């Protein structure tokens, strides 16, 4: 996306014009929720070389499981044990590949060791909130960082996830981390209600408007098992592949996975499904976006907060299709919408009153539709108050669906 930055990780570019990258998981943590991802110390070099042959573009090494204890009963290990695991793993992995290596840790001490041993990026699931030394380390080492949306406990909904993501970006800015070094991760899973995880996948374009490449990790996670009734992560491959394709179609720039070959194909499908961007040099069409996404873009531009909500209500065009509208009502609505700067369409025989009712298409901005509803509520004839109530309901449900409440940003 034109309004998205590009991040360089070693010699691999992520975001903007780059294709979606495949990040392969290498777990040296025996307590990982998915046993199939755990690599024995003596097999790290073979696993890394295999992942590269299969199509991995970034290797993500983790020495301590971050799976929620409340879901998997995960045992948490000491930083000393994590350091010991990462020291051994990084030395072997760095000798085995020239691919970029990411260190998956929330400890600045572990990240420092991994960077000293050749890691190229830090992947912090606490969003810089866990270890106060993490952000200064990223600045000092001048390396890219994945910042995940992280709450005090599981993020319970998409709105909270969005606000915590913004908070982590503020922490990064305060610490002096360069915008061109930041990748963001909405943090799918991690104890959030499953329906909210699926909502985050649907609303991924919202996170793309923050201007940073977006990493998504759904591989074999519990929200997939919950929907498909697969308590065992071993059974969640097909679901993971399906969700991955949707995430890529919705804008994901990096997919983190345990299953490289299958995920590579899912990424190809997702890219084929993605809506092509229309742009010319520094001009881009913001096509098929809704008010919350525009609010985020306006915030990045620096538009006054009081103006963002009002402007977005004028910037989005909605199409409402209403059935069984009495012919006189259709004529009234057409004239009202024209007066408001919108329009309406109905059956060709309405104008001559040769049909008693019609399906009506109303075309206008949210602001115009709000005004139309207020006018129709005062007209106690032709069923217009009932139509006004339908319009009000649709507009309210649309706003409830938004991750960012319209007008807040």
C-alpha positions as CSV (number, residue, x, y, z in Angstrom):
1,X,0.0,0.0,0.0
2,X,1.3,3.5,-0.9
3,X,0.5,4.8,2.6
4,X,2.4,2.0,4.2
5,X,6.1,2.0,5.1
6,X,8.6,-0.6,4.0
7,X,10.8,-2.3,6.5
8,X,14.2,-3.9,5.6
9,X,15.1,-7.1,7.5
10,X,18.6,-8.0,6.5
11,X,18.2,-8.1,2.7
12,X,14.5,-8.8,2.7
13,X,11.9,-6.0,2.3
14,X,8.5,-6.2,4.0
15,X,5.4,-4.1,3.3
16,X,4.4,-1.6,0.7
17,X,5.4,-3.1,-2.7
18,X,6.9,-6.3,-1.4
19,X,5.0,-9.6,-1.6
20,X,3.6,-11.2,1.6
21,X,6.6,-12.8,3.3
22,X,6.6,-16.3,5.0
23,X,8.1,-16.4,8.5
24,X,8.8,-20.0,9.7
25,X,8.7,-20.9,13.3
26,X,11.6,-22.6,15.0
27,X,10.7,-23.5,18.5
28,X,13.5,-24.7,20.9
29,X,11.0,-24.5,23.7
30,X,9.9,-28.0,24.7
31,X,6.8,-26.6,26.4
32,X,5.4,-25.2,23.2
33,X,1.6,-25.7,22.7
34,X,2.3,-27.4,19.3
35,X,4.7,-30.3,19.9
36,X,5.2,-30.7,16.1
37,X,7.0,-27.3,16.0
38,X,9.6,-28.2,18.7
39,X,13.1,-28.7,17.3
40,X,15.8,-30.7,19.2
41,X,19.1,-28.9,19.6
42,X,20.9,-31.4,17.4
43,X,18.4,-30.9,14.6
44,X,18.2,-27.1,14.4
45,X,20.6,-26.9,11.4
46,X,18.6,-29.5,9.5
47,X,15.3,-27.9,10.3
48,X,16.4,-24.4,9.2
49,X,17.8,-25.7,5.9
50,X,14.6,-27.6,5.3
51,X,12.4,-24.6,6.0
52,X,14.5,-22.5,3.6
53,X,14.1,-25.1,0.9
54,X,10.4,-25.2,1.5
55,X,10.1,-21.4,0.9
56,X,10.7,-19.7,4.3
57,X,11.9,-16.1,3.9
58,X,12.3,-15.3,7.6
59,X,13.2,-17.6,10.4
60,X,11.6,-16.9,13.8
61,X,13.4,-18.5,16.7
62,X,11.8,-18.8,20.1
63,X,13.2,-20.2,23.3
64,X,10.2,-19.8,25.6
65,X,6.6,-20.6,24.8
66,X,4.2,-17.6,24.8
67,X,1.0,-19.8,24.6
68,X,-1.5,-18.7,27.2
69,X,-1.3,-20.8,30.4
70,X,-5.1,-20.6,30.9
71,X,-5.6,-22.4,27.6
72,X,-2.7,-24.8,27.3
73,X,-1.3,-25.0,30.8
74,X,2.0,-23.8,29.4
75,X,5.0,-23.9,31.8
76,X,6.9,-20.6,31.9
77,X,10.6,-20.9,32.1
78,X,13.3,-18.6,33.6
79,X,15.2,-16.0,31.6
80,X,18.4,-18.0,32.4
81,X,17.0,-21.1,30.7
82,X,15.8,-19.1,27.7
83,X,19.2,-17.6,27.4
84,X,20.8,-21.0,27.4
85,X,18.5,-22.3,24.7
86,X,18.8,-19.2,22.4
87,X,22.6,-19.2,22.6
88,X,22.8,-22.7,21.3
89,X,20.1,-22.2,18.7
90,X,21.3,-18.9,17.3
91,X,24.8,-20.1,16.7
92,X,23.6,-23.2,14.8
93,X,20.9,-21.3,12.9
94,X,23.1,-18.4,11.8
95,X,25.6,-20.9,10.4
96,X,22.9,-22.8,8.6
97,X,21.2,-19.9,6.6
98,X,21.7,-16.4,5.3
99,X,17.9,-15.8,5.7
100,X,16.9,-13.0,8.1
101,X,16.4,-14.4,11.6
102,X,14.0,-13.0,14.1
103,X,14.2,-13.6,17.9
104,X,10.9,-14.2,19.5
105,X,11.2,-13.0,23.1
106,X,9.9,-10.5,25.5
107,X,13.3,-10.3,27.4
108,X,15.8,-7.6,26.4
109,X,18.6,-9.8,27.7
110,X,17.6,-12.6,25.4
111,X,17.1,-10.2,22.5
112,X,20.6,-8.7,23.1
113,X,22.2,-12.1,23.1
114,X,20.4,-13.2,19.9
115,X,21.4,-9.9,18.2
116,X,25.0,-10.4,19.2
117,X,24.8,-13.9,17.6
118,X,23.4,-12.7,14.3
119,X,19.7,-12.1,14.7
120,X,18.3,-9.4,12.5
121,X,14.9,-8.5,14.1
122,X,13.2,-8.6,17.5
123,X,9.7,-10.1,17.8
124,X,8.2,-8.8,21.1
125,X,4.8,-10.2,22.0
126,X,4.4,-7.7,24.8
127,X,4.5,-4.7,22.4
128,X,7.4,-3.1,24.3
129,X,5.5,-3.2,27.6
130,X,7.1,-6.3,29.2
131,X,10.7,-5.3,29.6
132,X,11.5,-1.5,29.9
133,X,14.9,-2.2,28.4
134,X,13.5,-3.6,25.1
135,X,12.8,-0.4,23.4
136,X,16.2,1.2,24.2
137,X,17.8,-2.0,23.0
138,X,16.0,-1.8,19.6
139,X,17.1,1.9,19.3
140,X,20.7,1.2,20.2
141,X,21.0,-1.8,17.9
142,X,19.0,-0.1,15.1
143,X,17.1,-3.2,14.2
144,X,13.5,-3.9,13.1
145,X,11.0,-4.9,15.7
146,X,7.7,-6.6,15.6
147,X,5.3,-4.9,18.1
148,X,2.3,-7.0,19.1
149,X,-0.9,-5.6,20.5
150,X,-0.7,-6.7,24.2
151,X,-3.1,-6.2,27.1
152,X,-2.7,-6.8,30.8
153,X,-4.0,-10.3,30.4
154,X,-5.9,-11.4,27.2
155,X,-7.2,-8.6,25.0
156,X,-11.0,-9.2,25.2
157,X,-12.1,-7.5,22.0
158,X,-11.0,-5.9,18.8
159,X,-11.5,-2.3,20.2
160,X,-9.1,-3.0,23.1
161,X,-6.6,-4.6,20.8
162,X,-6.7,-1.5,18.6
163,X,-6.1,0.8,21.5
164,X,-3.3,-1.3,22.9
165,X,-1.6,-1.4,19.5
166,X,-1.8,2.4,19.4
167,X,-0.3,2.6,22.9
168,X,2.6,0.4,21.9
169,X,3.3,2.6,18.9
170,X,3.3,5.6,21.2
171,X,5.9,3.8,23.4
172,X,8.0,3.1,20.3
173,X,7.8,6.8,19.3
174,X,8.7,8.0,22.8
175,X,11.7,5.7,22.8
176,X,12.9,6.9,19.4
177,X,12.3,3.8,17.4
178,X,12.3,4.7,13.7
179,X,9.0,4.2,12.0
180,X,10.8,2.4,9.2
181,X,11.9,-0.2,11.7
182,X,8.4,-1.2,12.9
183,X,6.2,-4.2,12.0
184,X,2.9,-4.5,13.9
185,X,1.0,-7.7,14.9
186,X,-2.6,-7.6,16.1
187,X,-1.8,-10.7,18.2
188,X,-4.3,-13.2,17.0
189,X,-5.0,-15.7,19.8
190,X,-3.4,-15.3,23.2
191,X,-6.7,-16.0,25.1
192,X,-9.0,-13.6,23.3
193,X,-12.5,-14.9,22.7
194,X,-12.5,-16.8,19.4
195,X,-15.2,-14.7,17.7
196,X,-13.0,-11.6,18.3
197,X,-10.0,-13.3,16.7
198,X,-12.1,-13.9,13.6
199,X,-13.3,-10.3,13.8
200,X,-9.6,-9.2,13.8
201,X,-9.0,-11.1,10.6
202,X,-12.0,-9.5,9.0
203,X,-10.9,-6.0,10.2
204,X,-7.2,-6.5,9.3
205,X,-7.4,-3.5,6.8
206,X,-7.9,-1.3,9.8
207,X,-4.4,-2.2,11.1
208,X,-2.9,-1.7,7.7
209,X,-4.0,2.0,7.9
210,X,-1.5,2.5,10.8
211,X,1.2,2.6,8.1
212,X,3.4,-0.3,9.2
213,X,3.7,-3.8,7.7
214,X,1.4,-6.2,9.4
215,X,2.4,-9.6,10.7
216,X,-0.3,-12.2,11.3
217,X,0.2,-15.5,13.2
218,X,-2.8,-17.9,13.1
219,X,-0.9,-21.2,12.8
220,X,-2.8,-24.0,14.6
221,X,-4.1,-21.6,17.2
222,X,-7.0,-22.3,19.7
223,X,-9.6,-20.0,18.0
224,X,-9.4,-22.3,14.9
225,X,-9.8,-25.4,17.1
226,X,-12.7,-23.8,18.9
227,X,-14.7,-23.2,15.7
228,X,-13.9,-26.6,14.2
229,X,-14.0,-28.6,17.4
230,X,-10.3,-29.6,17.1
231,X,-8.9,-29.4,20.7
232,X,-5.6,-31.0,19.4
233,X,-3.3,-28.5,17.5
234,X,-2.3,-31.4,15.3
235,X,-5.7,-31.3,13.7
236,X,-5.8,-27.6,12.8
237,X,-3.8,-27.4,9.6
238,X,-6.6,-27.0,7.2
239,X,-8.3,-24.3,9.3
240,X,-4.9,-22.5,9.6
241,X,-4.4,-22.5,5.8
242,X,-8.0,-21.2,5.2
243,X,-7.6,-18.3,7.7
244,X,-4.1,-17.5,6.2
245,X,-5.6,-17.0,2.7
246,X,-8.2,-14.6,4.1
247,X,-5.5,-12.7,6.2
248,X,-3.3,-12.2,3.1
249,X,-6.3,-11.1,1.0
250,X,-7.0,-8.6,3.7
251,X,-3.5,-7.1,3.7
252,X,-1.2,-9.2,5.8
253,X,2.5,-8.6,4.9
254,X,4.1,-11.4,6.9
255,X,2.6,-14.8,7.8
256,X,4.1,-16.6,10.8
257,X,3.6,-20.3,10.5
258,X,4.6,-23.8,11.6
259,X,3.8,-25.3,8.2
260,X,5.8,-23.7,5.5
261,X,4.9,-25.6,2.3
262,X,1.1,-25.5,2.9
263,X,1.2,-21.8,4.0
264,X,3.2,-20.8,1.0
265,X,0.3,-22.0,-1.2
266,X,-2.2,-20.3,1.0
267,X,-0.3,-17.0,0.6
268,X,-0.4,-17.4,-3.2
269,X,-4.2,-17.8,-3.0
270,X,-4.5,-14.8,-0.7
271,X,-2.5,-12.6,-3.0
272,X,-4.6,-13.6,-6.0
273,X,-7.7,-12.7,-4.0
274,X,-6.4,-9.3,-2.8
275,X,-8.0,-6.2,-4.3
276,X,-5.4,-4.6,-6.7
277,X,-4.2,-1.1,-5.6
278,X,-4.9,1.8,-8.0
279,X,-2.0,4.3,-7.8
280,X,0.1,6.6,-9.8
281,X,3.4,7.9,-8.3
282,X,2.3,9.5,-5.0
283,X,-1.4,9.3,-5.6
284,X,-3.5,6.3,-4.4
285,X,-7.2,5.5,-4.5
286,X,-8.5,4.6,-1.1
287,X,-11.0,2.2,-2.5
288,X,-13.6,0.2,-0.5
289,X,-12.7,1.8,2.9
290,X,-15.1,2.7,5.6
291,X,-15.1,5.6,8.2
292,X,-12.9,3.9,10.8
293,X,-10.2,3.3,8.3
294,X,-10.4,6.9,7.0
295,X,-10.2,8.2,10.6
296,X,-7.0,6.3,11.0
297,X,-5.6,7.7,7.8
298,X,-6.7,11.2,8.8
299,X,-5.0,10.8,12.1
300,X,-1.7,9.9,10.4
301,X,-2.1,12.9,8.1
302,X,-2.4,15.1,11.3
303,X,-6.0,16.3,10.8
304,X,-7.6,17.9,13.9
305,X,-9.5,15.2,16.0
306,X,-12.7,17.3,16.0
307,X,-12.7,17.3,12.2
308,X,-11.9,13.6,11.6
309,X,-15.4,12.2,12.4
310,X,-17.3,14.9,10.5
311,X,-15.1,14.5,7.5
312,X,-15.4,10.8,7.3
313,X,-19.2,10.9,7.4
314,X,-18.9,13.0,4.2
315,X,-16.2,10.8,2.6
316,X,-17.8,7.3,2.4
317,X,-20.6,6.5,0.0
318,X,-23.2,3.9,1.2
319,X,-25.8,2.0,-0.9
320,X,-28.9,0.9,1.0
321,X,-31.3,-1.5,-0.8
322,X,-34.8,-1.4,0.7
323,X,-37.6,-3.7,-0.4
324,X,-41.3,-3.2,-0.7
325,X,-41.3,0.6,-0.7
326,X,-44.7,2.1,-1.6
327,X,-44.5,4.1,-4.8
328,X,-45.4,7.5,-3.2
329,X,-42.7,6.8,-0.5
330,X,-40.1,6.1,-3.2
331,X,-40.9,9.4,-4.9
332,X,-40.6,11.3,-1.6
333,X,-37.2,9.6,-0.7
334,X,-35.9,10.3,-4.2
335,X,-36.6,14.1,-3.9
336,X,-35.2,14.2,-0.3
337,X,-32.0,12.5,-1.3
338,X,-31.5,14.8,-4.3
339,X,-32.0,17.8,-2.0
340,X,-29.4,16.4,0.4
341,X,-26.9,15.8,-2.5
342,X,-27.4,12.0,-2.8
343,X,-29.7,10.0,-5.0
344,X,-32.1,7.1,-5.2
345,X,-33.2,4.6,-7.9
346,X,-36.4,2.7,-8.3
347,X,-38.5,0.7,-10.9
348,X,-38.9,2.6,-14.2
349,X,-42.7,2.5,-13.8
350,X,-42.8,4.3,-10.4
351,X,-42.7,7.7,-12.0
352,X,-46.1,7.0,-13.7
353,X,-47.4,5.2,-10.7
354,X,-48.0,2.0,-12.7
355,X,-46.6,-0.1,-9.9
356,X,-47.8,-0.1,-6.3
357,X,-44.4,-0.7,-4.7
358,X,-40.7,-1.0,-5.6
359,X,-37.3,-2.0,-4.4
360,X,-35.4,1.2,-3.7
361,X,-31.7,1.8,-3.9
362,X,-30.5,4.8,-1.8
363,X,-27.1,6.2,-2.6
364,X,-25.5,8.7,-0.2
365,X,-22.9,9.4,2.5
366,X,-23.6,8.4,6.2
367,X,-24.3,12.0,7.0
368,X,-26.8,12.3,4.2
369,X,-28.5,9.1,5.3
370,X,-28.7,10.3,8.9
371,X,-30.4,13.5,7.7
372,X,-32.7,11.5,5.5
373,X,-33.8,9.4,8.5
374,X,-34.5,12.4,10.6
375,X,-36.7,14.0,7.9
376,X,-38.6,10.7,7.2
377,X,-39.4,10.2,10.9
378,X,-41.5,13.4,10.8
379,X,-43.5,12.3,7.8
380,X,-46.4,10.2,9.1
381,X,-47.5,8.7,5.8
382,X,-46.6,6.1,3.1
383,X,-44.7,4.1,5.7
384,X,-41.9,6.6,5.8
385,X,-41.3,6.4,9.6
386,X,-40.8,2.6,9.3
387,X,-38.2,3.2,6.6
388,X,-36.5,5.8,8.8
389,X,-36.3,3.3,11.5
390,X,-34.7,0.7,9.2
391,X,-32.1,3.3,8.1
392,X,-31.3,4.1,11.7
393,X,-30.9,0.5,12.6
394,X,-28.5,-0.2,9.7
395,X,-26.4,2.9,10.5
396,X,-26.1,1.9,14.2
397,X,-25.2,-1.7,13.4
398,X,-22.6,-0.5,10.9
399,X,-21.0,1.8,13.6
400,X,-21.1,-1.0,16.2
401,X,-19.1,-3.2,13.8
402,X,-16.3,-0.7,13.6
403,X,-13.1,-1.4,15.5
404,X,-12.6,2.4,15.9
405,X,-15.7,4.2,17.0
406,X,-16.5,6.8,14.4
407,X,-15.5,10.2,15.5
408,X,-12.8,9.0,18.0
409,X,-9.8,7.9,16.0
